[in-house]
Amino acid sequence: MKRLVPIFALLALFFYACGDGLEQKEETDALGFRVEYKVDPETGLKEGALRRYDPQGNLAIEENYLEGKLEGKRKVFTPEGKVIVEENYKADEFDGDYITYDSTGVISGKGQYIDGAMNRAWYRFYPNGKVQEVVTFVDNAENGPFREWYQNGQPKASGAYLNGDKEHGKLHLYTEAGQLERVMNCEVGVCNTIWSPDSTFVAPEGVDMTMPEVLK
């Protein structure tokens, strides 16, 4: 007479064969934050999605791992479930788009990481969605053109930074009505006025008096 395999054993084999072979983990810290994630039993490294919940059970963070390192998109949530930060990773380093949102869900800033560092154009936005500032970054430091606007959409300032938050070269400043207020010449953060409408300064030949185009 043949022995019959117990039904629960068959079910166990079925779920194991259909699973990903990873061990499910759950931890709660002293503050009541709970983390759920999976571990490769052979390497002991995190694999796949990790979710962190606040003491009230609300999803706070959602991220992904590959061989124990952050990989792909990472999201940070408000207790109400709205995304306030979207990050991207490659092998535990920032890589790709980085976006922040205010409490109402409106985008407040965005930029891009390349090889773990802030590069290219980074933007800040007003609550009404209009651009407040756009700055060029190179290796985590302001380097290159920047533009600023008032909340009404009128230009506020335009110039360039060198090795951080230091204006360098021609700096144009505008009134909230959009009128050019002052032109300055800057040397690594030290600026001197070279033109203003209410002084004896005269715009030197070749000085650009218009607001440059938005950075791309």
C-alpha positions, 0 to 999 in steps of 0.5 A: 500500500502506498503512503500518502503525503500529508496535504500540508506537506504538499502545500508547503512544497508548493509555496516554497517552489513558488516563493522567492527563496528569501526569508521574511524579517520583521523588526520593531525598534524602541520607538515603535517603528516597524520594518518589514524586509527580506533576506537572502538566507545564503548571504544574509543580505537584504533583497527586494522591498523594505517597508518602514511603518510608524508607531501608528501603522502608517507607511513611512518609507518604501525602498528596494535592495539588491545584494544588501544595497539600496537600488532603484526608487526610494519613497518617503511618506507623510502619515497621511500617505502622501509622498514627500520625497522620491529618490533613486539609488544605484549600489547604495548611492544617489543616482538619477532624479531626486524630487521633493513635495510639500504637504499638499503634494505640490512639487517643491524641488527637483534635481538629478544625481550622477554617480552619487553627486548633485549635477546639472540643473536643480530647481526650487518651486513656490507653492503655486507651482512657479519656479523660484530658483534654478541652479547649476550643480557640479559634484555637489557644489553650485557651479555655473548659471543660476536664475531666481524669480519672484512668486509673481513670476517676474525675474529676481536675479541672474548670474553664476556661482563658482565653487559653492554659493559665491556669485562670480561674473555679472549679476543682474538684480530686478525689482518685483515689477520686473525692472532691472534694478542693478548690475554688479560685477562679482569675484568669488562672492564679492560684488560691486555695482557697475550700473543702477538707474538711480546713480551716476553709474553707466552701463558699460559697453557690452553689459547684458541688461536682459534676463538670460533664458531659463537653464535647461 
